[in-house]
Amino acid sequence: MPSEKQLTGREKEILLLIRQGLLSKEIAYRLNLSIYTVNNHRKNILSKLNANNVIEAINMAESCGMLY
C-alpha cells in the first residue's frame, strides 16, 4: 500500500474502536474528541482505503497488517 494511503495513528485507533463495536459518539467521548472530528476521521479512513463502508475498511486494514 502506498505511503500516502497509510492511516495515521489516530485513524488506526478509531478504526480499532469501530471494530470493537463503538459508535462515533462513544469514540468521541472516550478520546475526548468532537463527534464531528470522529466522523471526519471515519470519512478519511474510507477514502484512504477506498472502502465503501467501515466493515470493508476494517477487513482491508487487517489484510494489510495495519491493525494489530
CHARMM-style PDB file with segment names, atoms N, HN, CA, C and O in Angstrom:
ATOM      1  N   MET     1       0.852  -1.184   0.000  1.00  0.00      PROA
ATOM      2  CA  MET     1       0.000   0.000   0.000  1.00  0.00      PROA
ATOM      3  C   MET     1       0.893   1.240   0.000  1.00  0.00      PROA
ATOM      4  O   MET     1       1.804   1.333   0.823  1.00  0.00      PROA
ATOM      5  N   PRO     2       0.656   2.188  -0.897  1.00  0.00      PROA
ATOM      6  CA  PRO     2       1.479   3.398  -0.965  1.00  0.00      PROA
ATOM      7  C   PRO     2       1.444   4.180   0.345  1.00  0.00      PROA
ATOM      8  O   PRO     2       0.449   4.151   1.070  1.00  0.00      PROA
ATOM      9  N   SER     3       2.538   4.876   0.639  1.00  0.00      PROA
ATOM     10  HN  SER     3       3.346   4.899   0.051  1.00  0.00      PROA
ATOM     11  CA  SER     3       2.645   5.578   1.918  1.00  0.00      PROA
ATOM     12  C   SER     3       1.558   6.631   2.098  1.00  0.00      PROA
ATOM     13  O   SER     3       1.118   6.868   3.223  1.00  0.00      PROA
ATOM     14  N   GLU     4       1.113   7.272   1.008  1.00  0.00      PROA
ATOM     15  HN  GLU     4       1.470   7.079   0.094  1.00  0.00      PROA
ATOM     16  CA  GLU     4       0.079   8.297   1.144  1.00  0.00      PROA
ATOM     17  C   GLU     4      -1.267   7.689   1.540  1.00  0.00      PROA
ATOM     18  O   GLU     4      -2.179   8.401   1.961  1.00  0.00      PROA
ATOM     19  N   LYS     5      -1.379   6.385   1.401  1.00  0.00      PROA
ATOM     20  HN  LYS     5      -0.638   5.807   1.059  1.00  0.00      PROA
ATOM     21  CA  LYS     5      -2.616   5.711   1.777  1.00  0.00      PROA
ATOM     22  C   LYS     5      -2.553   5.156   3.196  1.00  0.00      PROA
ATOM     23  O   LYS     5      -3.528   4.580   3.680  1.00  0.00      PROA
ATOM     24  N   GLN     6      -1.409   5.325   3.866  1.00  0.00      PROA
ATOM     25  HN  GLN     6      -0.618   5.793   3.472  1.00  0.00      PROA
ATOM     26  CA  GLN     6      -1.281   4.826   5.231  1.00  0.00      PROA
ATOM     27  C   GLN     6      -2.193   5.620   6.163  1.00  0.00      PROA
ATOM     28  O   GLN     6      -2.378   6.826   6.004  1.00  0.00      PROA
ATOM     29  N   LEU     7      -2.743   4.924   7.119  1.00  0.00      PROA
ATOM     30  HN  LEU     7      -2.592   3.944   7.249  1.00  0.00      PROA
ATOM     31  CA  LEU     7      -3.584   5.574   8.112  1.00  0.00      PROA
ATOM     32  C   LEU     7      -2.716   6.199   9.196  1.00  0.00      PROA
ATOM     33  O   LEU     7      -1.654   5.677   9.536  1.00  0.00      PROA
ATOM     34  N   THR     8      -3.179   7.320   9.730  1.00  0.00      PROA
ATOM     35  HN  THR     8      -4.041   7.744   9.454  1.00  0.00      PROA
ATOM     36  CA  THR     8      -2.481   7.941  10.852  1.00  0.00      PROA
ATOM     37  C   THR     8      -2.727   7.097  12.098  1.00  0.00      PROA
ATOM     38  O   THR     8      -3.595   6.224  12.108  1.00  0.00      PROA
ATOM     39  N   GLY     9      -1.966   7.364  13.132  1.00  0.00      PROA
ATOM     40  HN  GLY     9      -1.261   8.073  13.124  1.00  0.00      PROA
ATOM     41  CA  GLY     9      -2.161   6.664  14.398  1.00  0.00      PROA
ATOM     42  C   GLY     9      -3.572   6.840  14.929  1.00  0.00      PROA
ATOM     43  O   GLY     9      -4.175   5.893  15.434  1.00  0.00      PROA
ATOM     44  N   ARG    10      -4.098   8.053  14.815  1.00  0.00      PROA
ATOM     45  HN  ARG    10      -3.608   8.822  14.405  1.00  0.00      PROA
ATOM     46  CA  ARG    10      -5.454   8.327  15.313  1.00  0.00      PROA
ATOM     47  C   ARG    10      -6.494   7.578  14.484  1.00  0.00      PROA
ATOM     48  O   ARG    10      -7.465   7.049  15.025  1.00  0.00      PROA
ATOM     49  N   GLU    11      -6.287   7.538  13.175  1.00  0.00      PROA
ATOM     50  HN  GLU    11      -5.498   7.968  12.736  1.00  0.00      PROA
ATOM     51  CA  GLU    11      -7.233   6.809  12.314  1.00  0.00      PROA
ATOM     52  C   GLU    11      -7.233   5.324  12.644  1.00  0.00      PROA
ATOM     53  O   GLU    11      -8.288   4.692  12.669  1.00  0.00      PROA
ATOM     54  N   LYS    12      -6.051   4.765  12.897  1.00  0.00      PROA
ATOM     55  HN  LYS    12      -5.194   5.279  12.876  1.00  0.00      PROA
ATOM     56  CA  LYS    12      -5.977   3.353  13.293  1.00  0.00      PROA
ATOM     57  C   LYS    12      -6.692   3.134  14.618  1.00  0.00      PROA
ATOM     58  O   LYS    12      -7.431   2.165  14.790  1.00  0.00      PROA
ATOM     59  N   GLU    13      -6.460   4.053  15.552  1.00  0.00      PROA
ATOM     60  HN  GLU    13      -5.860   4.840  15.413  1.00  0.00      PROA
ATOM     61  CA  GLU    13      -7.095   3.958  16.870  1.00  0.00      PROA
ATOM     62  C   GLU    13      -8.618   3.969  16.728  1.00  0.00      PROA
ATOM     63  O   GLU    13      -9.311   3.176  17.366  1.00  0.00      PROA
ATOM     64  N   ILE    14      -9.126   4.859  15.901  1.00  0.00      PROA
ATOM     65  HN  ILE    14      -8.563   5.502  15.383  1.00  0.00      PROA
ATOM     66  CA  ILE    14     -10.571   4.958  15.691  1.00  0.00      PROA
ATOM     67  C   ILE    14     -11.093   3.713  14.991  1.00  0.00      PROA
ATOM     68  O   ILE    14     -12.158   3.208  15.346  1.00  0.00      PROA
ATOM     69  N   LEU    15     -10.367   3.214  14.009  1.00  0.00      PROA
ATOM     70  HN  LEU    15      -9.502   3.624  13.720  1.00  0.00      PROA
ATOM     71  CA  LEU    15     -10.803   2.012  13.307  1.00  0.00      PROA
ATOM     72  C   LEU    15     -10.850   0.807  14.254  1.00  0.00      PROA
ATOM     73  O   LEU    15     -11.750  -0.027  14.157  1.00  0.00      PROA
ATOM     74  N   LEU    16      -9.888   0.723  15.157  1.00  0.00      PROA
ATOM     75  HN  LEU    16      -9.157   1.401  15.235  1.00  0.00      PROA
ATOM     76  CA  LEU    16      -9.896  -0.354  16.154  1.00  0.00      PROA
ATOM     77  C   LEU    16     -11.114  -0.244  17.073  1.00  0.00      PROA
ATOM     78  O   LEU    16     -11.723  -1.255  17.423  1.00  0.00      PROA
ATOM     79  N   LEU    17     -11.466   0.970  17.458  1.00  0.00      PROA
ATOM     80  HN  LEU    17     -10.972   1.791  17.173  1.00  0.00      PROA
ATOM     81  CA  LEU    17     -12.636   1.171  18.322  1.00  0.00      PROA
ATOM     82  C   LEU    17     -13.928   0.855  17.573  1.00  0.00      PROA
ATOM     83  O   LEU    17     -14.872   0.315  18.150  1.00  0.00      PROA
ATOM     84  N   ILE    18     -13.965   1.192  16.298  1.00  0.00      PROA
ATOM     85  HN  ILE    18     -13.199   1.630  15.829  1.00  0.00      PROA
ATOM     86  CA  ILE    18     -15.133   0.840  15.475  1.00  0.00      PROA
ATOM     87  C   ILE    18     -15.252  -0.683  15.410  1.00  0.00      PROA
ATOM     88  O   ILE    18     -16.348  -1.232  15.521  1.00  0.00      PROA
ATOM     89  N   ARG    19     -14.123  -1.354  15.232  1.00  0.00      PROA
ATOM     90  HN  ARG    19     -13.233  -0.908  15.142  1.00  0.00      PROA
ATOM     91  CA  ARG    19     -14.110  -2.815  15.169  1.00  0.00      PROA
ATOM     92  C   ARG    19     -14.644  -3.421  16.465  1.00  0.00      PROA
ATOM     93  O   ARG    19     -15.257  -4.488  16.452  1.00  0.00      PROA
ATOM     94  N   GLN    20     -14.406  -2.737  17.579  1.00  0.00      PROA
ATOM     95  HN  GLN    20     -13.907  -1.870  17.590  1.00  0.00      PROA
ATOM     96  CA  GLN    20     -14.908  -3.211  18.872  1.00  0.00      PROA
ATOM     97  C   GLN    20     -16.403  -2.951  19.038  1.00  0.00      PROA
ATOM     98  O   GLN    20     -17.009  -3.394  20.014  1.00  0.00      PROA
ATOM     99  N   GLY    21     -16.993  -2.237  18.092  1.00  0.00      PROA
ATOM    100  HN  GLY    21     -16.502  -1.877  17.299  1.00  0.00      PROA
ATOM    101  CA  GLY    21     -18.430  -2.001  18.131  1.00  0.00      PROA
ATOM    102  C   GLY    21     -18.856  -0.660  18.696  1.00  0.00      PROA
ATOM    103  O   GLY    21     -20.046  -0.430  18.915  1.00  0.00      PROA
ATOM    104  N   LEU    22     -17.898   0.235  18.937  1.00  0.00      PROA
ATOM    105  HN  LEU    22     -16.931   0.049  18.760  1.00  0.00      PROA
ATOM    106  CA  LEU    22     -18.260   1.539  19.472  1.00  0.00      PROA
ATOM    107  C   LEU    22     -18.842   2.433  18.383  1.00  0.00      PROA
ATOM    108  O   LEU    22     -18.428   2.383  17.225  1.00  0.00      PROA
ATOM    109  N   LEU    23     -19.803   3.244  18.777  1.00  0.00      PROA
ATOM    110  HN  LEU    23     -20.140   3.285  19.718  1.00  0.00      PROA
ATOM    111  CA  LEU    23     -20.405   4.229  17.879  1.00  0.00      PROA
ATOM    112  C   LEU    23     -19.538   5.482  17.879  1.00  0.00      PROA
ATOM    113  O   LEU    23     -18.703   5.671  18.763  1.00  0.00      PROA
ATOM    114  N   SER    24     -19.743   6.334  16.882  1.00  0.00      PROA
ATOM    115  HN  SER    24     -20.422   6.181  16.164  1.00  0.00      PROA
ATOM    116  CA  SER    24     -18.964   7.578  16.780  1.00  0.00      PROA
ATOM    117  C   SER    24     -19.046   8.396  18.057  1.00  0.00      PROA
ATOM    118  O   SER    24     -18.033   8.923  18.518  1.00  0.00      PROA
ATOM    119  N   LYS    25     -20.244   8.513  18.638  1.00  0.00      PROA
ATOM    120  HN  LYS    25     -21.066   8.085  18.263  1.00  0.00      PROA
ATOM    121  CA  LYS    25     -20.377   9.330  19.853  1.00  0.00      PROA
ATOM    122  C   LYS    25     -19.637   8.706  21.031  1.00  0.00      PROA
ATOM    123  O   LYS    25     -19.124   9.425  21.889  1.00  0.00      PROA
ATOM    124  N   GLU    26     -19.575   7.373  21.080  1.00  0.00      PROA
ATOM    125  HN  GLU    26     -19.992   6.790  20.383  1.00  0.00      PROA
ATOM    126  CA  GLU    26     -18.836   6.695  22.147  1.00  0.00      PROA
ATOM    127  C   GLU    26     -17.327   6.879  21.962  1.00  0.00      PROA
ATOM    128  O   GLU    26     -16.588   7.065  22.929  1.00  0.00      PROA
ATOM    129  N   ILE    27     -16.891   6.825  20.719  1.00  0.00      PROA
ATOM    130  HN  ILE    27     -17.491   6.674  19.933  1.00  0.00      PROA
ATOM    131  CA  ILE    27     -15.475   7.046  20.412  1.00  0.00      PROA
ATOM    132  C   ILE    27     -15.096   8.482  20.757  1.00  0.00      PROA
ATOM    133  O   ILE    27     -14.044   8.729  21.347  1.00  0.00      PROA
ATOM    134  N   ALA    28     -15.951   9.420  20.390  1.00  0.00      PROA
ATOM    135  HN  ALA    28     -16.805   9.220  19.911  1.00  0.00      PROA
ATOM    136  CA  ALA    28     -15.702  10.833  20.688  1.00  0.00      PROA
ATOM    137  C   ALA    28     -15.554  11.049  22.193  1.00  0.00      PROA
ATOM    138  O   ALA    28     -14.657  11.765  22.638  1.00  0.00      PROA
ATOM    139  N   TYR    29     -16.434  10.432  22.969  1.00  0.00      PROA
ATOM    140  HN  TYR    29     -17.163   9.851  22.608  1.00  0.00      PROA
ATOM    141  CA  TYR    29     -16.382  10.570  24.426  1.00  0.00      PROA
ATOM    142  C   TYR    29     -15.100   9.945  24.973  1.00  0.00      PROA
ATOM    143  O   TYR    29     -14.415  10.547  25.800  1.00  0.00      PROA
ATOM    144  N   ARG    30     -14.781   8.743  24.511  1.00  0.00      PROA
ATOM    145  HN  ARG    30     -15.338   8.254  23.839  1.00  0.00      PROA
ATOM    146  CA  ARG    30     -13.610   8.018  25.015  1.00  0.00      PROA
ATOM    147  C   ARG    30     -12.316   8.759  24.703  1.00  0.00      PROA
ATOM    148  O   ARG    30     -11.407   8.797  25.532  1.00  0.00      PROA
ATOM    149  N   LEU    31     -12.228   9.347  23.509  1.00  0.00      PROA
ATOM    150  HN  LEU    31     -12.966   9.316  22.836  1.00  0.00      PROA
ATOM    151  CA  LEU    31     -10.991  10.007  23.082  1.00  0.00      PROA
ATOM    152  C   LEU    31     -11.007  11.513  23.330  1.00  0.00      PROA
ATOM    153  O   LEU    31     -10.071  12.225  22.968  1.00  0.00      PROA
ATOM    154  N   ASN    32     -12.088  11.987  23.954  1.00  0.00      PROA
ATOM    155  HN  ASN    32     -12.849  11.409  24.248  1.00  0.00      PROA
ATOM    156  CA  ASN    32     -12.247  13.416  24.240  1.00  0.00      PROA
ATOM    157  C   ASN    32     -12.150  14.257  22.961  1.00  0.00      PROA
ATOM    158  O   ASN    32     -11.433  15.255  22.898  1.00  0.00      PROA
ATOM    159  N   LEU    33     -12.896  13.813  21.951  1.00  0.00      PROA
ATOM    160  HN  LEU    33     -13.478  13.002  22.002  1.00  0.00      PROA
ATOM    161  CA  LEU    33     -12.941  14.499  20.665  1.00  0.00      PROA
ATOM    162  C   LEU    33     -14.382  14.910  20.372  1.00  0.00      PROA
ATOM    163  O   LEU    33     -15.321  14.405  20.988  1.00  0.00      PROA
ATOM    164  N   SER    34     -14.540  15.816  19.442  1.00  0.00      PROA
ATOM    165  HN  SER    34     -13.777  16.226  18.942  1.00  0.00      PROA
ATOM    166  CA  SER    34     -15.860  16.155  18.925  1.00  0.00      PROA
ATOM    167  C   SER    34     -16.341  15.011  18.041  1.00  0.00      PROA
ATOM    168  O   SER    34     -15.540  14.358  17.372  1.00  0.00      PROA
ATOM    169  N   ILE    35     -17.640  14.772  18.040  1.00  0.00      PROA
ATOM    170  HN  ILE    35     -18.291  15.302  18.584  1.00  0.00      PROA
ATOM    171  CA  ILE    35     -18.194  13.742  17.148  1.00  0.00      PROA
ATOM    172  C   ILE    35     -17.908  14.099  15.692  1.00  0.00      PROA
ATOM    173  O   ILE    35     -17.769  13.211  14.851  1.00  0.00      PROA
ATOM    174  N   TYR    36     -17.819  15.390  15.392  1.00  0.00      PROA
ATOM    175  HN  TYR    36     -17.932  16.111  16.075  1.00  0.00      PROA
ATOM    176  CA  TYR    36     -17.510  15.814  14.022  1.00  0.00      PROA
ATOM    177  C   TYR    36     -16.091  15.411  13.646  1.00  0.00      PROA
ATOM    178  O   TYR    36     -15.832  15.037  12.502  1.00  0.00      PROA
ATOM    179  N   THR    37     -15.177  15.485  14.598  1.00  0.00      PROA
ATOM    180  HN  THR    37     -15.388  15.789  15.527  1.00  0.00      PROA
ATOM    181  CA  THR    37     -13.797  15.063  14.348  1.00  0.00      PROA
ATOM    182  C   THR    37     -13.746  13.561  14.091  1.00  0.00      PROA
ATOM    183  O   THR    37     -13.066  13.104  13.172  1.00  0.00      PROA
ATOM    184  N   VAL    38     -14.466  12.801  14.906  1.00  0.00      PROA
ATOM    185  HN  VAL    38     -15.018  13.173  15.653  1.00  0.00      PROA
ATOM    186  CA  VAL    38     -14.507  11.346  14.723  1.00  0.00      PROA
ATOM    187  C   VAL    38     -15.084  11.012  13.353  1.00  0.00      PROA
ATOM    188  O   VAL    38     -14.540  10.172  12.637  1.00  0.00      PROA
ATOM    189  N   ASN    39     -16.182  11.665  12.988  1.00  0.00      PROA
ATOM    190  HN  ASN    39     -16.624  12.347  13.569  1.00  0.00      PROA
ATOM    191  CA  ASN    39     -16.796  11.388  11.691  1.00  0.00      PROA
ATOM    192  C   ASN    39     -15.887  11.798  10.539  1.00  0.00      PROA
ATOM    193  O   ASN    39     -15.896  11.160   9.485  1.00  0.00      PROA
ATOM    194  N   ASN    40     -15.108  12.849  10.728  1.00  0.00      PROA
ATOM    195  HN  ASN    40     -15.101  13.367  11.584  1.00  0.00      PROA
ATOM    196  CA  ASN    40     -14.147  13.262   9.710  1.00  0.00      PROA
ATOM    197  C   ASN    40     -13.053  12.210   9.556  1.00  0.00      PROA
ATOM    198  O   ASN    40     -12.636  11.905   8.439  1.00  0.00      PROA
ATOM    199  N   HSD    41     -12.584  11.654  10.680  1.00  0.00      PROA
ATOM    200  HN  HSD    41     -12.922  11.903  11.588  1.00  0.00      PROA
ATOM    201  CA  HSD    41     -11.604  10.567  10.625  1.00  0.00      PROA
ATOM    202  C   HSD    41     -12.193   9.354   9.903  1.00  0.00      PROA
ATOM    203  O   HSD    41     -11.518   8.722   9.090  1.00  0.00      PROA
ATOM    204  N   ARG    42     -13.458   9.032  10.206  1.00  0.00      PROA
ATOM    205  HN  ARG    42     -14.006   9.545  10.866  1.00  0.00      PROA
ATOM    206  CA  ARG    42     -14.111   7.891   9.546  1.00  0.00      PROA
ATOM    207  C   ARG    42     -14.142   8.101   8.036  1.00  0.00      PROA
ATOM    208  O   ARG    42     -13.851   7.187   7.265  1.00  0.00      PROA
ATOM    209  N   LYS    43     -14.499   9.316   7.625  1.00  0.00      PROA
ATOM    210  HN  LYS    43     -14.736  10.058   8.252  1.00  0.00      PROA
ATOM    211  CA  LYS    43     -14.558   9.642   6.202  1.00  0.00      PROA
ATOM    212  C   LYS    43     -13.179   9.515   5.562  1.00  0.00      PROA
ATOM    213  O   LYS    43     -13.052   8.994   4.453  1.00  0.00      PROA
ATOM    214  N   ASN    44     -12.141   9.992   6.262  1.00  0.00      PROA
ATOM    215  HN  ASN    44     -12.244  10.414   7.162  1.00  0.00      PROA
ATOM    216  CA  ASN    44     -10.773   9.904   5.749  1.00  0.00      PROA
ATOM    217  C   ASN    44     -10.312   8.456   5.639  1.00  0.00      PROA
ATOM    218  O   ASN    44      -9.624   8.092   4.685  1.00  0.00      PROA
ATOM    219  N   ILE    45     -10.691   7.629   6.615  1.00  0.00      PROA
ATOM    220  HN  ILE    45     -11.250   7.925   7.389  1.00  0.00      PROA
ATOM    221  CA  ILE    45     -10.333   6.213   6.591  1.00  0.00      PROA
ATOM    222  C   ILE    45     -10.927   5.547   5.355  1.00  0.00      PROA
ATOM    223  O   ILE    45     -10.233   4.829   4.635  1.00  0.00      PROA
ATOM    224  N   LEU    46     -12.214   5.785   5.112  1.00  0.00      PROA
ATOM    225  HN  LEU    46     -12.778   6.368   5.697  1.00  0.00      PROA
ATOM    226  CA  LEU    46     -12.873   5.177   3.950  1.00  0.00      PROA
ATOM    227  C   LEU    46     -12.217   5.643   2.654  1.00  0.00      PROA
ATOM    228  O   LEU    46     -12.008   4.856   1.731  1.00  0.00      PROA
ATOM    229  N   SER    47     -11.898   6.926   2.599  1.00  0.00      PROA
ATOM    230  HN  SER    47     -12.068   7.566   3.348  1.00  0.00      PROA
ATOM    231  CA  SER    47     -11.278   7.485   1.398  1.00  0.00      PROA
ATOM    232  C   SER    47      -9.887   6.896   1.167  1.00  0.00      PROA
ATOM    233  O   SER    47      -9.567   6.482   0.053  1.00  0.00      PROA
ATOM    234  N   LYS    48      -9.061   6.855   2.209  1.00  0.00      PROA
ATOM    235  HN  LYS    48      -9.321   7.191   3.115  1.00  0.00      PROA
ATOM    236  CA  LYS    48      -7.702   6.348   2.069  1.00  0.00      PROA
ATOM    237  C   LYS    48      -7.678   4.882   1.663  1.00  0.00      PROA
ATOM    238  O   LYS    48      -6.827   4.461   0.879  1.00  0.00      PROA
ATOM    239  N   LEU    49      -8.620   4.102   2.202  1.00  0.00      PROA
ATOM    240  HN  LEU    49      -9.312   4.444   2.839  1.00  0.00      PROA
ATOM    241  CA  LEU    49      -8.644   2.672   1.898  1.00  0.00      PROA
ATOM    242  C   LEU    49      -9.523   2.346   0.693  1.00  0.00      PROA
ATOM    243  O   LEU    49      -9.628   1.191   0.279  1.00  0.00      PROA
ATOM    244  N   ASN    50     -10.154   3.385   0.136  1.00  0.00      PROA
ATOM    245  HN  ASN    50     -10.069   4.323   0.473  1.00  0.00      PROA
ATOM    246  CA  ASN    50     -11.059   3.202  -0.999  1.00  0.00      PROA
ATOM    247  C   ASN    50     -12.126   2.155  -0.659  1.00  0.00      PROA
ATOM    248  O   ASN    50     -12.423   1.263  -1.453  1.00  0.00      PROA
ATOM    249  N   ALA    51     -12.688   2.292   0.537  1.00  0.00      PROA
ATOM    250  HN  ALA    51     -12.447   3.017   1.182  1.00  0.00      PROA
ATOM    251  CA  ALA    51     -13.687   1.352   1.030  1.00  0.00      PROA
ATOM    252  C   ALA    51     -15.069   1.999   0.986  1.00  0.00      PROA
ATOM    253  O   ALA    51     -15.202   3.218   1.097  1.00  0.00      PROA
ATOM    254  N   ASN    52     -16.091   1.165   0.822  1.00  0.00      PROA
ATOM    255  HN  ASN    52     -15.983   0.175   0.731  1.00  0.00      PROA
ATOM    256  CA  ASN    52     -17.471   1.654   0.759  1.00  0.00      PROA
ATOM    257  C   ASN    52     -18.116   1.760   2.130  1.00  0.00      PROA
ATOM    258  O   ASN    52     -19.089   2.495   2.300  1.00  0.00      PROA
ATOM    259  N   ASN    53     -17.590   1.038   3.109  1.00  0.00      PROA
ATOM    260  HN  ASN    53     -16.800   0.441   2.971  1.00  0.00      PROA
ATOM    261  CA  ASN    53     -18.146   1.090   4.455  1.00  0.00      PROA
ATOM    262  C   ASN    53     -17.065   0.674   5.447  1.00  0.00      PROA
ATOM    263  O   ASN    53     -15.986   0.229   5.054  1.00  0.00      PROA
ATOM    264  N   VAL    54     -17.367   0.823   6.747  1.00  0.00      PROA
ATOM    265  HN  VAL    54     -18.244   1.183   7.067  1.00  0.00      PROA
ATOM    266  CA  VAL    54     -16.338   0.552   7.754  1.00  0.00      PROA
ATOM    267  C   VAL    54     -15.983  -0.930   7.847  1.00  0.00      PROA
ATOM    268  O   VAL    54     -14.841  -1.264   8.162  1.00  0.00      PROA
ATOM    269  N   ILE    55     -16.926  -1.817   7.581  1.00  0.00      PROA
ATOM    270  HN  ILE    55     -17.854  -1.545   7.325  1.00  0.00      PROA
ATOM    271  CA  ILE    55     -16.616  -3.254   7.610  1.00  0.00      PROA
ATOM    272  C   ILE    55     -15.561  -3.568   6.550  1.00  0.00      PROA
ATOM    273  O   ILE    55     -14.589  -4.278   6.809  1.00  0.00      PROA
ATOM    274  N   GLU    56     -15.771  -3.030   5.371  1.00  0.00      PROA
ATOM    275  HN  GLU    56     -16.561  -2.453   5.161  1.00  0.00      PROA
ATOM    276  CA  GLU    56     -14.799  -3.217   4.281  1.00  0.00      PROA
ATOM    277  C   GLU    56     -13.457  -2.599   4.662  1.00  0.00      PROA
ATOM    278  O   GLU    56     -12.406  -3.186   4.403  1.00  0.00      PROA
ATOM    279  N   ALA    57     -13.489  -1.417   5.274  1.00  0.00      PROA
ATOM    280  HN  ALA    57     -14.343  -0.940   5.484  1.00  0.00      PROA
ATOM    281  CA  ALA    57     -12.254  -0.746   5.687  1.00  0.00      PROA
ATOM    282  C   ALA    57     -11.503  -1.573   6.724  1.00  0.00      PROA
ATOM    283  O   ALA    57     -10.282  -1.707   6.645  1.00  0.00      PROA
ATOM    284  N   ILE    58     -12.227  -2.129   7.697  1.00  0.00      PROA
ATOM    285  HN  ILE    58     -13.219  -2.020   7.761  1.00  0.00      PROA
ATOM    286  CA  ILE    58     -11.601  -2.960   8.722  1.00  0.00      PROA
ATOM    287  C   ILE    58     -10.962  -4.186   8.084  1.00  0.00      PROA
ATOM    288  O   ILE    58      -9.822  -4.527   8.402  1.00  0.00      PROA
ATOM    289  N   ASN    59     -11.683  -4.850   7.191  1.00  0.00      PROA
ATOM    290  HN  ASN    59     -12.609  -4.573   6.933  1.00  0.00      PROA
ATOM    291  CA  ASN    59     -11.146  -6.041   6.524  1.00  0.00      PROA
ATOM    292  C   ASN    59      -9.912  -5.710   5.703  1.00  0.00      PROA
ATOM    293  O   ASN    59      -8.939  -6.464   5.712  1.00  0.00      PROA
ATOM    294  N   MET    60      -9.943  -4.585   4.992  1.00  0.00      PROA
ATOM    295  HN  MET    60     -10.733  -3.972   4.985  1.00  0.00      PROA
ATOM    296  CA  MET    60      -8.793  -4.182   4.178  1.00  0.00      PROA
ATOM    297  C   MET    60      -7.593  -3.859   5.066  1.00  0.00      PROA
ATOM    298  O   MET    60      -6.471  -4.276   4.778  1.00  0.00      PROA
ATOM    299  N   ALA    61      -7.833  -3.120   6.140  1.00  0.00      PROA
ATOM    300  HN  ALA    61      -8.744  -2.782   6.375  1.00  0.00      PROA
ATOM    301  CA  ALA    61      -6.746  -2.735   7.039  1.00  0.00      PROA
ATOM    302  C   ALA    61      -6.130  -3.975   7.708  1.00  0.00      PROA
ATOM    303  O   ALA    61      -4.913  -4.068   7.866  1.00  0.00      PROA
ATOM    304  N   GLU    62      -6.994  -4.921   8.097  1.00  0.00      PROA
ATOM    305  HN  GLU    62      -7.983  -4.845   7.968  1.00  0.00      PROA
ATOM    306  CA  GLU    62      -6.483  -6.156   8.714  1.00  0.00      PROA
ATOM    307  C   GLU    62      -5.654  -6.960   7.718  1.00  0.00      PROA
ATOM    308  O   GLU    62      -4.592  -7.475   8.065  1.00  0.00      PROA
ATOM    309  N   SER    63      -6.141  -7.067   6.479  1.00  0.00      PROA
ATOM    310  HN  SER    63      -7.004  -6.648   6.198  1.00  0.00      PROA
ATOM    311  CA  SER    63      -5.413  -7.860   5.486  1.00  0.00      PROA
ATOM    312  C   SER    63      -4.072  -7.226   5.111  1.00  0.00      PROA
ATOM    313  O   SER    63      -3.160  -7.925   4.669  1.00  0.00      PROA
ATOM    314  N   CYS    64      -3.949  -5.915   5.282  1.00  0.00      PROA
ATOM    315  HN  CYS    64      -4.690  -5.348   5.641  1.00  0.00      PROA
ATOM    316  CA  CYS    64      -2.692  -5.217   5.006  1.00  0.00      PROA
ATOM    317  C   CYS    64      -1.795  -5.162   6.229  1.00  0.00      PROA
ATOM    318  O   CYS    64      -0.679  -4.646   6.164  1.00  0.00      PROA
ATOM    319  N   GLY    65      -2.281  -5.696   7.347  1.00  0.00      PROA
ATOM    320  HN  GLY    65      -3.188  -6.115   7.400  1.00  0.00      PROA
ATOM    321  CA  GLY    65      -1.476  -5.684   8.571  1.00  0.00      PROA
ATOM    322  C   GLY    65      -1.436  -4.358   9.284  1.00  0.00      PROA
ATOM    323  O   GLY    65      -0.536  -4.117  10.088  1.00  0.00      PROA
ATOM    324  N   MET    66      -2.400  -3.480   9.007  1.00  0.00      PROA
ATOM    325  HN  MET    66      -3.132  -3.675   8.353  1.00  0.00      PROA
ATOM    326  CA  MET    66      -2.426  -2.171   9.642  1.00  0.00      PROA
ATOM    327  C   MET    66      -3.016  -2.198  11.041  1.00  0.00      PROA
ATOM    328  O   MET    66      -2.698  -1.348  11.873  1.00  0.00      PROA
ATOM    329  N   LEU    67      -3.876  -3.177  11.300  1.00  0.00      PROA
ATOM    330  HN  LEU    67      -4.133  -3.868  10.624  1.00  0.00      PROA
ATOM    331  CA  LEU    67      -4.498  -3.290  12.623  1.00  0.00      PROA
ATOM    332  C   LEU    67      -3.873  -4.456  13.359  1.00  0.00      PROA
ATOM    333  O   LEU    67      -3.615  -5.511  12.779  1.00  0.00      PROA
ATOM    334  N   TYR    68      -3.635  -4.254  14.626  1.00  0.00      PROA
ATOM    335  HN  TYR    68      -3.844  -3.397  15.097  1.00  0.00      PROA
ATOM    336  CA  TYR    68      -2.971  -5.289  15.421  1.00  0.00      PROA
ATOM    337  C   TYR    68      -3.681  -5.512  16.714  1.00  0.00      PROA
ATOM    338  OT1 TYR    68      -3.261  -6.350  17.512  1.00  0.00      PROA
TER     339      TYR     68
END
